[in-house]
């Protein structure tokens, strides 16, 4: 195996390579935060995706022997992951979100938002019996949130907005991959700015956003793996709330009367609560991990819009 690590000699089965990969990752002291949270899961994801195996593969298949080409490809990827410290999704150009595969590269963040859990629940109980015909994914990146939502609301039209040309190119790849032409479109926009030239503001039942929300302190302390992601998708000022303030100030203008705003702010949750102690944000708890996602009704978006606008103006 040209260029491979001789320490993998004698490994022949799927199980062997999953175990060996996990050992290599632990020995290298890698950080896991882009789809898995431990070395064993990371290694399993790598091996299964290279071999194009289903996640529910029966355990007995783990003792199947790999071909020489498969062994070499897996070995080289494990070596690349440990030396480059790039997130695995970039090395494979694939990430899974809402049980769907998405093309990704270093023009977009690696999909990992806990909003996936809310999508699977069709945003219940907060959405109630509202019929969803239009969805906005703001700061869409790869488009994973909007596209995932398009699958659970098959009658909906979905707009993916992002300021990055590169991100829009990736989003269009994923629209093509999932054959959602005509239902999902990618639009260049700095937050809501693309709508300024329209004669009438569009109205959405769902506005979903995972904008940049990393504060200055967290940016300075990030593990090396995160340095491969686009800074444009991460940085959000000293307190991580630059984009959240702007979205909250404008969301009411684009929500249907019974709509919902779903906004991820991550570790900036506590800073946001301190900024707006009077606002009844809902903070869902997640079975599969994650935090810092707020749900706010259109009614409350309108009620507190003067507060949001005032805070946005103060910050400028």
C-alpha positions in Angstrom: 0.0 0.0 0.0 2.0 2.9 -1.3 2.3 5.8 1.1 0.3 4.0 3.9 1.3 3.5 7.5 3.0 0.2 8.1 1.3 -0.1 11.5 -1.9 -1.3 9.7 -0.2 -4.4 8.3 -2.2 -7.5 9.2 -5.5 -5.7 9.3 -8.0 -7.3 6.8 -11.6 -6.8 8.0 -14.0 -3.9 8.3 -13.9 -4.4 12.0 -10.1 -4.3 12.0 -10.0 -0.9 10.2 -12.7 0.7 12.4 -10.7 -0.3 15.5 -7.4 0.8 14.1 -8.7 4.1 12.9 -10.1 4.9 16.3 -6.7 4.1 17.9 -4.9 6.4 15.4 -7.4 9.2 16.1 -7.0 8.9 19.8 -3.3 8.7 19.6 -3.2 11.9 17.5 -5.5 13.7 20.0 -8.0 14.8 17.4 -11.0 17.0 18.2 -14.4 15.6 17.2 -17.2 18.1 16.6 -18.3 17.8 13.0 -20.8 14.9 13.1 -19.3 12.6 15.7 -18.0 13.2 19.3 -15.6 10.3 19.7 -12.8 8.5 17.8 -14.7 5.2 17.4 -17.7 6.9 15.7 -15.4 9.0 13.5 -13.6 5.9 12.3 -16.8 4.0 11.7 -18.2 7.0 9.6 -15.0 7.0 7.6 -14.9 3.3 6.9 -18.6 3.0 6.1 -18.7 6.0 3.8 -15.6 4.8 1.9 -17.2 1.4 1.4 -20.6 2.9 0.7 -22.2 0.8 3.4 -25.6 1.4 5.1 -25.5 2.6 8.7 -27.6 -0.3 9.8 -25.2 -2.9 8.4 -25.6 -6.2 10.3 -22.8 -6.8 12.8 -21.7 -10.0 11.0 -20.6 -8.1 8.0 -18.0 -6.3 10.0 -15.9 -9.4 9.6 -15.8 -9.2 5.8 -12.4 -8.8 4.3 -11.4 -5.7 2.4 -9.8 -5.6 -1.1 -6.3 -4.1 -1.4 -7.7 -1.0 -3.0 -10.2 -0.5 -0.2 -7.5 -1.0 2.4 -5.3 1.6 0.8 -8.0 4.2 0.4 -9.1 3.8 4.0 -5.5 3.9 5.3 -4.7 7.0 3.4 -7.8 8.8 4.6 -7.1 7.9 8.2 -3.6 9.3 7.8 -4.9 12.4 6.2 -7.4 13.0 9.0 -4.7 12.7 11.6 -2.1 14.9 9.9 -4.2 17.6 8.3 -6.8 17.7 11.1 -9.4 18.6 8.5 -12.9 17.6 9.4 -13.8 14.2 7.9 -16.6 15.7 5.9 -14.2 17.8 3.9 -11.9 14.8 3.1 -15.0 12.8 1.9 -16.8 15.8 0.4 -19.9 14.4 2.2 -21.8 15.0 5.4 -25.1 13.6 6.6 -27.9 15.8 7.9 -31.5 14.8 8.5 -30.5 11.3 7.3 -29.6 12.8 3.9 -26.2 13.0 2.3 -24.9 16.5 1.4 -22.0 17.6 -0.7 -19.6 19.8 1.3 -16.2 21.4 0.9 -14.3 24.2 2.6 -16.6 26.9 1.2 -19.3 25.9 3.7 -19.5 24.9 7.4 -19.9 21.2 8.0 -23.6 20.4 8.7 -24.1 19.7 12.4 -27.0 21.9 13.6 -29.4 20.5 16.2 -32.1 22.1 14.2 -32.1 18.7 12.4 -34.0 17.3 15.4 -36.6 20.0 15.1 -37.0 19.3 11.4 -37.6 15.6 12.1 -40.3 16.6 14.5 -41.8 19.0 11.9 -41.3 21.8 14.4 -44.0 20.5 16.7 -45.5 21.4 19.1 -44.8 25.0 18.2 -46.0 25.0 14.6 -49.4 23.4 15.4 -51.7 22.8 12.5 -50.1 25.6 10.3 -49.8 24.5 6.7 -46.2 25.1 5.5 -46.0 26.5 1.9 -43.0 28.7 2.1 -39.7 28.2 4.1 -36.7 30.5 4.3 -33.3 29.2 5.2 -31.2 32.3 6.1 -27.4 32.0 6.0 -28.0 28.7 4.3 -24.5 27.6 3.6 -24.7 24.1 2.1 -28.5 24.3 2.1 -28.9 21.4 4.5 -31.4 23.0 6.8 -33.7 24.2 4.0 -33.4 21.0 1.9 -34.0 18.8 5.0 -37.1 20.9 5.7 -38.3 20.6 2.0 -38.4 16.8 2.5 -40.6 16.9 5.6 -42.9 19.5 4.0 -43.2 18.2 0.4 -45.6 20.9 -0.7 -43.4 23.8 0.4 -41.2 26.2 -1.6 -37.9 26.8 0.0 -35.5 29.8 -0.4 -31.9 29.4 0.5 -30.2 32.8 1.2 -26.5 33.3 1.7 -24.0 36.1 1.0 -21.2 33.8 -0.1 -21.0 32.9 -3.8 -19.1 29.8 -2.9 -21.8 28.6 -0.5 -24.4 29.2 -3.1 -22.5 27.0 -5.5 -22.4 24.3 -2.9 -26.1 24.7 -2.2 -26.9 24.4 -5.9 -25.0 21.2 -6.0 -27.2 19.8 -3.2 -30.4 21.1 -4.8 -29.3 19.1 -7.9 -28.3 16.1 -5.9 -31.7 15.8 -4.3 -33.6 16.7 -7.5 -35.4 19.7 -5.9 -35.4 22.0 -8.9 -38.4 24.2 -9.0 -39.1 23.8 -5.3 -35.8 25.0 -3.7 -33.8 28.0 -5.0 -30.5 29.5 -3.8 -30.4 33.3 -3.7 -27.4 35.7 -3.0 -28.4 38.0 -0.1 -26.9 39.7 2.9 -29.5 38.5 5.3 -32.8 39.8 4.0 -31.4 42.4 1.6 -32.3 40.6 -1.6 -35.9 41.3 -0.9 -35.5 45.1 -0.8 -36.0 45.4 -4.5 -39.2 43.3 -4.6 -42.5 45.1 -4.9 -43.9 43.0 -2.0 -42.2 41.2 0.9 -42.5 37.5 0.8 -44.1 35.8 3.8 -42.9 32.5 5.3 -44.4 30.1 7.7 -40.9 29.2 8.8 -37.8 31.3 8.9 -34.8 29.0 9.9 -31.3 30.3 10.5 -28.0 29.0 11.6 -26.0 32.2 11.2 -22.5 33.0 12.4 -22.6 33.2 16.2 -19.1 32.5 17.5 -17.8 35.2 19.8 -14.3 36.6 20.0 -13.2 34.5 23.0 -14.5 31.2 21.4 -12.8 32.0 18.1 -9.4 32.4 19.8 -9.8 29.1 21.6 -11.1 26.9 18.7 -9.5 23.6 18.0 -7.5 23.3 14.8 -10.3 21.4 13.1 -12.4 24.5 13.0 -9.8 26.6 11.3 -10.6 24.7 8.0 -14.1 26.1 8.0 -14.9 29.5 6.4 -14.4 32.3 8.9 -17.4 34.1 7.3 -19.7 31.4 8.6 -18.4 31.6 12.2 -17.4 35.1 13.3 -20.2 37.3 14.9 -18.5 40.0 16.9 -17.4 40.2 20.5 -20.5 38.6 22.0 -21.5 36.4 19.0 -24.8 38.3 18.5 -24.1 40.6 15.5 -26.3 38.5 13.2 -28.9 37.5 15.8 -29.7 41.1 16.5 -30.2 41.9 12.8 -32.4 38.8 12.2 -34.6 39.4 15.2 -35.1 43.0 14.2 -36.4 42.0 10.7 -38.0 38.6 11.0 -41.4 39.9 11.8 -41.6 41.6 8.4 -41.2 38.2 6.6 -43.3 35.9 8.8 -46.9 34.8 8.2 -49.2 35.6 11.0 -48.9 32.1 12.5 -45.3 31.6 11.5 -42.2 30.7 13.5 -38.6 31.9 13.7 -36.1 29.2 14.5 -32.7 30.8 15.2 -29.5 29.1 16.4 -27.1 31.1 18.5 -25.1 28.3 20.2 -23.0 29.3 23.1 -24.2 32.9 22.7 -27.6 31.8 24.1 -26.8 33.3 27.6 -25.6 36.6 26.1 -28.8 36.8 24.1 -31.0 36.1 27.1 -29.2 38.8 29.0 -29.8 41.3 26.2 -33.6 40.5 26.0 -34.7 39.3 29.4 -38.3 40.3 28.7 -38.6 38.2 25.5 -40.2 34.8 25.9 -37.7 32.8 23.9 -38.4 29.0 23.8 -35.2 27.0 24.1 -35.9 23.4 23.0 -34.0 20.5 24.7 -32.4 18.0 22.3 -32.3 14.3 22.7 -29.3 13.9 20.4 -27.3 16.7 21.9 -26.9 20.4 21.1 -28.2 23.6 22.6 -28.7 27.3 21.8 -31.6 27.2 19.4 -34.5 29.5 20.0 -38.1 29.3 18.8 -40.1 32.5 18.7 -43.6 32.9 17.3 -44.5 35.5 14.6 -46.7 37.2 17.2 -43.8 37.7 19.6 -41.5 38.7 16.8 -43.9 41.5 16.0 -44.6 42.4 19.7 -40.9 42.8 20.5 -39.7 44.1 17.2 -39.4 47.7 18.6 -37.1 46.3 21.3 -35.0 44.3 18.7 -34.7 47.3 16.4 -33.7 49.6 19.2 -31.0 47.2 20.3 -29.7 46.8 16.8 -29.5 50.6 16.4 -27.7 51.0 19.7 -25.1 48.4 18.6 -24.2 50.3 15.3 
